[in-house]
Amino acid sequence: MPQARAFSVALVGLDGQPVEVEAAIGGGLPRTVLVGLPDTALYEARDRCKAAAASSGLEWPNSLVTINLSPASLPKAGSHYDIAILAAVLAAAGVTRGERLDDTVLVGEVGLDGRVRAVRGVLPAMLAAVTSGFTRAIVPASMAHEAQLVEGVEIIGVHTVRDLVGVLDGGPVPVPEAPPSSEEPADPTPPDLLDVAGQVDARWALEVAAAGRHHIWLAGPPGVGKTMLAERLPGLLPELGTAESLEVSAIHSLAGRRLDGLVARPPYAAPHHSTSMASLVGGGPRLVTPGLISVAHRGVLFLDEAAEFPAKVLDALRTPLELGAVTIGRSQVQARFPADFQLVVASNPCPCGMASTPGAACTCTPMAIRRYSERLSGPIRDRVDITQVLRPIRKTFLAEAVHSAESTAVVADRVRAARERQAYRLGGTGWSTNSAVRGSYLRNQLPLPDGLEHLDTAVSRGRLSARGVDRVLRLAWTVADLGGRDRPSADDLMTALSMRRGEPATTGRVA
Ligand SMILES: [Zn+2]
């Protein structure tokens, strides 16, 4: 009985494992059967592959074709097994010589017309291929540039099933497709802090947030620059390391984002409050794909008008904020995606947005205002280290404010120096930024700041919770790191306390 095999990759979350596709021909009436825990899309694969072969002028065997995908225990979702199935069947049927099928991984979907179509997750699939020792990969021509971002595997892009058969016959490699036109780069330079007029306190709060990787809350009426500030946070953060860059790129590949190169900068995602749960946390009808909270992994997640988000959506952020990852369950498979993002939350002071604007008339009832702020309490507010209230700036101060503004590059340098101090101090602990340090370590292993009596006073007056104390300590360390001090001073502690409570800064970098 003629047989042949080809290899593809199964992706569960970001983890890929090789899948062997075996085809055997003969032994029964003409039909094609698939075995080995395929999902619905794979049953469609059978029909797609037959149609694609026919429209490419290739003969599908006119007898029993048995296609087995193994290991059988591995759930196999998605449509990217098509070209591996075609390769195995056509090689078993003798339509192609099937050269080097043993060291080649095949990833791609076919159209009924015989074209090979793009699929998600090519980058993590290639990472898995290299890990498993494959030396060659055949992918859709339109995805070849993404596949080539992974070193250690020869990439061949195919446009059509005919191209595929040509390559498997040992023929010439098809002409590569031009890289996607980059009128808009996929990984653009973030906008500059120079553009933010005034808001000296808020700029300082953003700098502290960047330096210690603290979640930050920006409260204030519409138009004061909350979004502008949030968009500028990624530019203040250090670039991603090599491993981080590969990890983030793999997530973006699975999320269906275009990759011009490996993602080098901390990403930024700003979901609208009407965004569906699946697009925010991940999911999808077939292949489980990451949501925006994972797209923001190692970068910034900005929730504008946070009180407008449905309560169940805000609640869904609780676990990722705790664990830095999200698990999406299915009947057969649990896909886990990293989701270690830095949160920037923006809200208006009240539903109409005017409550804190001097001279403006707020039309909200006290009840409405209370309900509005309660929506954000709990899962999110608990996690936020810095609260910054923004007020409209007066026009007369604007010119001067623009003049005195610092650029992203200047602030990013201070952030980098503060990060280095943290990395040095926390070396060997597994933490690299102040925001991540456990409370007991802060209180018992690190020197305590001066002026701790201020914290005692705040706690005894009920203005600060026990959990809040740890957050203030973390912040005080970041303020000290930015100032180049080996231990937080009483001033650093007071600055941290006011940042935690959302009061105007009493000390610190007030210009
Ligand atoms: Zn109002």
Boltz pocket constraint, residues with backbone or C-beta under 6 A from the ligand:
constraints:
  - pocket:
      binder: B
      contacts: [[A, 350], [A, 351], [A, 352], [A, 353], [A, 354], [A, 355], [A, 361], [A, 362], [A, 363], [A, 364]]
      max_distance: 6.0
